[in-house]
């Protein structure tokens, strides 16, 4: 059976040198490649309105949420800190609607980086708006300008979790974020953390919703073992179907 995985797109909301004001929806090719390497069919979901979530979720077997802007803090009841970056409430509300609809109809969800954060907010949790200023962490979680495919810090997984089964107790990952899960939502479980305590992996109580804070899609060429995450998700989708 070939499964279809909907990838929620980002969109440009500022003029650019290449596109001017001809705004576009887009998905990085690495996400598409990750799904294809898992022998699944990627379908890109354009960013529209929350009311459309039901129609889009009906068309796919599973949902993938990607990286991008900060998540709007107002959606979890906090005023924005001065250290917060660009937000896009239109995208936040649409993706939260997608998550809630997918959960309602029992279709698996994978969140990567921002995607994991969106899942937590959709389930009722909150985020650190800026982990360095709020926690004073010892690990550098924003590795720029180091190249995106290079692992830069370690994470530790919980025994017998899906991530532990795939990649082991401790391994190095890349890192491009300054926000992270703060209050974990009811219905979610932590399955991985960094050495300084940042949540790096989650799953729902029923195992159908999973997330990672790092970017496996960026490492799948140089470190093919990370393809296992996409293969696991595709198998999860197939099993539910």
C-alpha positions as CSV (number, residue, x, y, z in Angstrom):
1,X,0.0,0.0,0.0
2,X,1.3,3.5,-0.9
3,X,0.4,6.1,1.7
4,X,0.0,9.9,1.1
5,X,1.5,12.3,3.5
6,X,0.4,15.9,3.4
7,X,3.2,18.4,4.1
8,X,1.8,21.7,5.4
9,X,3.5,24.6,3.5
10,X,5.0,27.8,4.6
11,X,4.4,31.1,2.7
12,X,6.2,34.3,2.0
13,X,4.6,37.3,3.6
14,X,7.2,39.9,2.7
15,X,8.5,41.1,-0.7
16,X,11.7,39.4,-1.8
17,X,14.4,40.2,-4.4
18,X,13.4,37.2,-6.5
19,X,9.6,37.2,-6.2
20,X,8.8,40.8,-5.3
21,X,5.2,40.9,-4.0
22,X,4.3,37.8,-6.0
23,X,4.0,35.8,-2.8
24,X,4.4,32.0,-2.9
25,X,3.6,29.0,-0.7
26,X,6.6,26.6,-0.4
27,X,8.1,23.5,1.2
28,X,11.8,22.8,1.4
29,X,12.8,19.9,-0.9
30,X,14.4,18.0,1.9
31,X,11.0,17.3,3.4
32,X,9.7,16.0,0.1
33,X,12.7,13.8,-0.3
34,X,12.3,12.4,3.2
35,X,8.8,11.3,2.5
36,X,9.7,9.9,-0.9
37,X,12.6,7.9,0.6
38,X,10.1,6.4,2.9
39,X,8.2,5.1,-0.2
40,X,5.3,7.4,0.5
41,X,3.7,10.1,-1.7
42,X,4.1,13.7,-0.6
43,X,1.3,16.1,-1.2
44,X,1.9,19.8,-0.4
45,X,-0.9,21.5,1.4
46,X,-1.2,25.2,0.6
47,X,-1.7,27.6,3.5
48,X,-5.3,28.7,3.5
49,X,-7.9,29.0,6.4
50,X,-8.6,26.9,9.4
51,X,-12.0,26.0,8.1
52,X,-10.4,24.2,5.2
53,X,-8.5,21.8,7.5
54,X,-11.2,19.1,7.3
55,X,-11.0,18.9,3.5
56,X,-7.2,18.7,3.4
57,X,-6.9,16.1,6.1
58,X,-9.5,14.0,4.2
59,X,-7.2,13.9,1.2
60,X,-4.1,12.5,3.0
61,X,-3.2,9.5,5.2
62,X,-0.9,11.4,7.5
63,X,0.3,15.0,8.2
64,X,3.8,16.4,8.3
65,X,4.5,19.9,9.9
66,X,7.7,21.6,9.0
67,X,10.0,24.3,10.4
68,X,9.8,28.1,10.1
69,X,8.7,31.1,12.1
70,X,8.2,31.4,15.8
71,X,4.8,30.4,17.0
72,X,2.6,33.3,18.1
73,X,2.7,33.4,21.9
74,X,-0.8,34.9,22.2
75,X,-2.1,31.5,21.2
76,X,-0.9,30.0,24.5
77,X,-1.8,33.1,26.5
78,X,1.5,35.0,26.8
79,X,2.5,38.4,25.6
80,X,5.5,38.3,23.2
81,X,9.0,38.8,24.6
82,X,11.4,41.3,23.0
83,X,13.6,38.3,22.0
84,X,10.8,36.7,19.9
85,X,11.3,36.5,16.2
86,X,8.9,36.8,13.3
87,X,5.5,35.2,13.7
88,X,2.8,34.3,11.3
89,X,-0.6,33.9,13.0
90,X,-2.3,32.8,9.8
91,X,0.1,29.8,9.5
92,X,-0.2,29.0,13.2
93,X,-4.0,28.9,13.2
94,X,-4.1,26.9,10.0
95,X,-1.6,24.3,11.2
96,X,-3.3,24.0,14.6
97,X,-6.6,23.3,12.8
98,X,-4.8,20.6,10.7
99,X,-3.4,18.9,13.9
100,X,-6.8,19.0,15.6
101,X,-8.6,17.5,12.6
102,X,-6.0,14.8,12.1
103,X,-6.2,13.8,15.7
104,X,-10.0,13.8,15.5
105,X,-10.0,11.4,12.6
106,X,-7.1,9.3,14.0
107,X,-4.6,10.2,11.3
108,X,-0.9,10.2,12.3
109,X,1.0,13.5,12.6
110,X,4.8,14.2,12.5
111,X,6.1,17.6,13.6
112,X,9.7,18.7,12.9
113,X,11.2,21.7,14.8
114,X,8.5,24.3,14.7
115,X,6.1,21.4,13.9
116,X,6.7,19.8,17.3
117,X,6.1,23.2,18.9
118,X,2.8,23.6,17.0
119,X,1.7,20.2,18.1
120,X,2.3,21.1,21.8
121,X,0.3,24.4,21.4
122,X,-2.5,22.6,19.6
123,X,-2.7,20.1,22.5
124,X,-2.9,23.0,25.0
125,X,0.8,23.5,26.0
126,X,3.1,26.4,25.9
127,X,6.6,27.4,24.6
128,X,9.7,29.0,25.8
129,X,9.7,32.1,23.5
130,X,13.5,32.4,23.8
131,X,15.3,29.6,25.6
132,X,18.6,31.4,26.0
133,X,17.1,34.5,27.8
134,X,14.5,32.5,29.7
135,X,16.7,29.5,30.8
136,X,20.3,30.6,30.2
137,X,21.0,27.2,28.5
138,X,24.5,25.8,28.1
139,X,23.9,24.1,24.7
140,X,23.8,26.2,21.5
141,X,20.5,25.4,19.9
142,X,20.9,27.7,17.0
143,X,23.9,26.4,15.1
144,X,24.0,29.0,12.3
145,X,26.4,29.6,10.5
146,X,27.4,25.9,10.8
147,X,26.1,24.0,7.8
148,X,22.6,22.6,8.3
149,X,23.4,18.9,7.8
150,X,26.1,18.8,10.5
151,X,25.1,17.5,13.9
152,X,26.2,19.9,16.7
153,X,24.9,18.6,20.0
154,X,23.7,15.4,21.7
155,X,20.2,14.3,22.7
156,X,19.2,11.4,25.0
157,X,16.2,9.2,24.4
158,X,13.8,7.4,26.7
159,X,14.2,3.6,26.7
160,X,11.7,1.8,24.5
161,X,10.3,4.9,22.9
162,X,10.0,5.0,19.1
163,X,13.0,7.3,18.8
164,X,15.1,5.1,21.1
165,X,14.2,2.0,19.1
166,X,15.2,3.7,15.8
167,X,18.4,5.6,16.8
168,X,19.6,4.5,20.2
169,X,20.1,6.0,23.7
170,X,22.2,9.0,22.7
171,X,23.1,10.5,19.4
172,X,24.1,13.9,17.8
173,X,21.6,16.1,16.0
174,X,21.6,19.4,14.2
175,X,19.8,22.4,15.8
176,X,18.1,25.5,14.4
177,X,15.7,26.9,17.0
178,X,15.5,29.4,19.8
179,X,12.0,28.4,21.0
180,X,11.1,25.0,22.6
181,X,8.3,23.3,24.5
182,X,7.8,24.8,28.0
183,X,4.7,23.4,29.6
184,X,4.1,20.0,28.0
185,X,0.5,19.6,26.9
186,X,-1.8,16.9,28.5
187,X,-1.8,13.9,26.2
188,X,1.9,14.2,25.2
189,X,4.9,12.4,26.6
190,X,8.6,13.5,26.4
191,X,10.8,10.9,24.7
192,X,14.0,12.8,24.3
193,X,15.9,15.7,25.8
194,X,19.2,17.6,25.2
195,X,21.9,17.6,27.8
196,X,20.6,20.9,29.1
197,X,17.0,19.7,29.4
198,X,15.3,21.0,26.2
199,X,12.6,18.7,25.0
200,X,13.8,17.1,21.7
201,X,11.2,14.5,21.1
202,X,7.6,13.8,21.9
203,X,4.7,11.4,21.3
204,X,1.0,11.4,22.1
205,X,-0.3,8.9,24.6
206,X,-1.7,6.8,21.7
207,X,1.5,7.0,19.7
208,X,-0.2,8.5,16.7
209,X,1.3,12.0,17.0
210,X,5.1,12.3,17.2
211,X,7.6,15.1,17.0
212,X,11.3,16.0,17.0
213,X,13.0,19.4,17.7
214,X,15.9,18.8,15.3
215,X,15.9,18.6,11.5
216,X,16.3,15.0,10.3
217,X,15.3,16.0,6.7
218,X,18.5,18.1,6.5
219,X,20.7,15.2,7.5
220,X,19.3,12.4,5.4
221,X,21.9,12.7,2.6
222,X,25.0,12.9,4.8
223,X,23.6,10.7,7.6
224,X,21.2,8.2,6.0
225,X,20.3,6.7,9.4
226,X,17.9,9.7,9.9
227,X,15.8,8.4,7.1
228,X,14.5,5.9,9.6
229,X,12.3,8.7,11.1
230,X,10.5,9.1,7.8
231,X,10.3,5.4,7.3
232,X,8.8,4.9,10.8
233,X,6.2,7.6,10.2
234,X,5.2,6.2,6.8
235,X,4.8,2.7,8.5
236,X,2.8,4.3,11.3
237,X,0.5,5.9,8.7
238,X,0.2,2.6,6.8
239,X,-0.6,0.7,10.0
240,X,-3.4,3.1,11.0
241,X,-4.8,2.9,7.5
